[in-house]
Structure formats: C-alpha cells, structure tokens
Amino acid sequence: MEFVRTSPTFRRRRLARRIRRLREGAGFTQEQAAASLDMSTSALSRKETGEVATSVHEVRSMMDLYDAYDPGLVDLARSARAKPWWHAYGIGDRGYYTLEEEADSVREWQLGVVPGMFQTDEYARELFVGGDSVLPERIAAVTAARMRRKDRLSDMTFEAIIEESVLRRPIGGAGVMRRQLRQLEELAQLDTVTIRVLPTGSGISFGLEGSFVLLSYPDPDDSDVLYLEHASGSTHIENPVSVQRATLTFERLRAAALSCADSLARIRELAEAEHGSHGSQLA
C-alpha cells in the first residue's frame, strides 16, 4: 500500500510540546490557562498533545498570557497548519510522506522492490499498474509524487540494504530494469546515499519476516519510527523496544551485506548481464 494512517504530524507534535512547556514554564495549570484563553481544559489538552492544530492567533494569545514571546513558535504554528507539497498531487497527509518529510535519516531494508526514493518513474508506474493500491486514474499523479521525493536526498541521509533478488526481478521487462539499475548506480555515488546489496546466497536467517524502514528526526524529542507495509495496508510503530529490535536487525543485515564498493560492482554487473527468466539482454 502507498499510504498509512499516522498520528499528528511531527510539526504539530513539536508545536504541541513547545506550547505545553511554555505554559509549564509560566507556572500555569491547564485549568488556569484554559480559563484565561477562553477555551475548555479538554480543548487545550488536545492542543498540547497535537491531536488538534493550534492557530497562529491562539499561539499569540498563549505567549501574551505566559509573558514569553517566541517568534519561532509563530512560524511553527504557520507551518504546522500549511498544506504539504503532496497535496498538489491529490495525496492526503495521512501517509508515509508525512513521516519521511520531517526525517533527516532513513534506513531501509528491502526484500521486495527497489526503495521508493530510488525508483525510476517507469519502474514505479509498473508497480502501481500491477498492484491494487492505486486507482488507474491516480497512477500518473502518485508516480509523479514519488519522483518528487528524490528532492529530499540533498538534505537527508538514506541508507538502503537491498536483497539481490530485488535487482534480478525484471519489473516492467528488461529495458525498464536496466534503466532502474543504472539509476541505482548514479544514486549510490551521492554523498548522502549508501546502498548495500545482500547476496542471495548469504544464508542469513534474520530479517526475512519482511521489509521495513527506520526513520530518525533532528529534534531529539521526536522518537525514531519503524514503518512496515503488509498485505492489508501499512503502519508505523514508535514503541522503543520494537524500534530497537528492528535497528539491531538492520545492523546485522549491514554486516552481512556486501561493502558499498562491492555492492556498486554487483549492481553494474547485473545491469550489464542478461536479465529475466527468458535471458533477455538488457539493451
């Protein structure tokens, strides 16, 4: 599935933490603050947990009440309510994009397909056409949005470990796969990107339950997120024990995978070799 229902966006949650700290720093209880702000205690509580958005006007009122002015808080309130870029593609904000947009580090283990951030438009389109998660009339927009995500590679780090069978699977045919492998070659040479290939014959007995993504954030108050896709949809997990277990699995997979240089050589080798069950030449 392309999307996942998530909790409030990280910007809204960050705003919620800051207005709560502002209140606590001023020595107000929620009841006292809510009465002075002319709102119910439950309404203020929902704003301080990020369940509902806090407007710029409300933020200004809070700063006046707490006698603490923070211009950055006003900017955060504006950005938390602004529609993100993917709305222009008809994509709601309850998706993986919400998780990825705020991340400064992504680690992905893939058993099935090339990571979405690395896909060519034709490879992505073939996946959407062959799947059932996107309506036919939405495929062009969703594919374009996926291509837009590559812009993030300039301001985040992305480490991917890809099982070799993914690179041998001729999605869309030989030509589509050859161009996909060539793009992986190019991306692997970016300073912000690390790609490792796990050889098919590695004999590992861990990480086989399925692909997963680990996302980390620049704000230390934002916990790491474990993102999973499955047959009936997708979900994200912030439970520290689950995240740590996935992190250890990723580290073991990294140790079992080829080095970056050897991975790049393997990708080149596959791009130049015969590809597909019929031995079609990648030309």
Secondary structure, DSSP 8 states (H G I E B T S, - for coil): ------SS-HHHHHHHHHHHHHHHHTT--HHHHHHHTTS-HHHHHHHHHTSS---HHHHHHHHHHHT---HHHHHHHHHHHS--GGGGGT--SSSHHHHHHH-SEEEEEESSS--GGG--HHHHHHHHHHSSSS-GGGHHHHHHHHHHGGGGGGSSEEEEEEEHHHHHS-TT-HHHHHHHHHHHHHHHTSTTEEEEEE-GGG---SSTT--EEEEE-SSTTS--EEEEEETTEEEEE--HHHHHHHHHHHHHHHHHS--HHHHHHHHHHHHHSEETTTTEE--
